[in-house]
Amino acid sequence: MSGGAGAADSGPGDSGSGGVGPGGVGPGGVGPADFALADFALAERVHAGLRAEGGTVAVAESLTGGLLAAALVDVPGASATFRGSVTAYATELKASVLGVDEGLLAVHGPVHPVVARQMAEGVRKLLGATYGIATTGVAGPEPQDGQPVGTVHLAVAGPGGSLVSSPRLSGERATIRHRAVTAALELLVGRLPSGTPTH
């Protein structure tokens, strides 16, 4: 981290469009519209599961920079189950706002499975939600702090404890970020009592 202020998942060309070509289609013919449709369906399942148990969710994002929260609030009626979100892109905010251990960040940096877990636990407590979900990783275009592009750590914290998933994602910057959102929603669906495990 340069100066400790930037996020490990930031990089040149951080416009959110990362390599998406004409018509919004990225490498392999997968475009934002494809992710949006899949994520909307997953988000609907999240909200349905939360309503069934009278639960709520809060989001802590770094890698995805607000995309996960946006996917959740796209669903009509989301206010009944979505508590809010924290986009802790700067490393020091992961500690000061979400309560991630400063020593952990100093030794391992922000892209680490335990950081993801502590982010999820921190936002759950901070916003008073039944579940907390978090994303951190390296979207590119360059490696960060020795971590290769596509390194992603996701976590869900809930009444039954915390679960971390560390998928290795491929594609250009925008594709990795959108795939991380999908994977995070799948992880949460699998943790809900009414959900079907996806991992």
JOHUCOR-V310118 format. One record per residue. N is the residue number from 1. SS is DSSP state (H for helix, E for strand, L for the rest). BURIAL is 1 if it has 9 or more other ideal C-beta (glycine too) atoms within 8 Angstrom, else 0. Layout:
n=[N;N]
ss=[SS;SS]
burial=[BURIAL;BURIAL]
//
This chain:
n=[1;2;3;4;5;6;7;8;9;10;11;12;13;14;15;16;17;18;19;20;21;22;23;24;25;26;27;28;29;30;31;32;33;34;35;36;37;38;39;40;41;42;43;44;45;46;47;48;49;50;51;52;53;54;55;56;57;58;59;60;61;62;63;64;65;66;67;68;69;70;71;72;73;74;75;76;77;78;79;80;81;82;83;84;85;86;87;88;89;90;91;92;93;94;95;96;97;98;99;100;101;102;103;104;105;106;107;108;109;110;111;112;113;114;115;116;117;118;119;120;121;122;123;124;125;126;127;128;129;130;131;132;133;134;135;136;137;138;139;140;141;142;143;144;145;146;147;148;149;150;151;152;153;154;155;156;157;158;159;160;161;162;163;164;165;166;167;168;169;170;171;172;173;174;175;176;177;178;179;180;181;182;183;184;185;186;187;188;189;190;191;192;193;194;195;196;197;198;199]
ss=[L;L;L;L;L;L;L;L;L;L;L;L;L;L;L;L;L;L;L;L;L;H;H;H;E;L;H;H;H;L;E;H;H;H;H;H;H;H;H;H;H;H;H;H;H;H;H;H;H;H;H;H;H;L;L;L;E;E;E;E;E;L;L;L;L;L;H;H;H;H;H;H;H;L;L;L;L;H;H;H;L;E;E;E;E;E;E;L;L;L;H;H;H;H;H;H;L;L;L;L;L;H;H;H;H;H;H;H;L;L;L;L;H;H;H;H;H;H;H;H;H;H;H;H;H;H;H;L;L;L;E;E;E;E;E;E;E;L;L;L;L;L;L;E;L;L;E;L;L;L;E;E;E;E;E;E;E;E;L;L;E;E;E;E;E;L;L;E;L;L;L;L;H;H;H;H;H;H;H;H;H;H;H;H;H;H;H;H;H;H;H;L;L;L;L;L;L;L;L]
burial=[1;0;0;0;0;1;1;1;1;0;1;0;0;0;0;0;0;1;1;1;0;0;0;1;1;1;0;0;0;1;1;1;0;0;1;1;0;1;1;1;0;1;1;1;1;1;1;1;1;1;1;1;1;0;1;1;1;1;1;1;1;1;1;1;1;1;1;1;1;0;1;1;0;1;1;0;0;1;0;0;1;1;0;0;1;1;1;1;1;1;1;0;1;1;1;0;1;1;1;1;1;0;0;1;1;0;0;0;1;1;1;1;1;1;1;1;1;1;1;1;1;1;1;1;1;1;1;0;1;1;1;1;1;1;1;1;1;1;1;1;1;0;1;1;1;0;1;0;1;1;1;1;1;1;1;1;1;1;0;0;0;1;0;1;1;1;1;0;1;0;1;1;1;1;1;1;1;1;1;1;1;1;1;1;1;1;1;1;1;1;1;1;0;0;1;0;0;0;0]
//
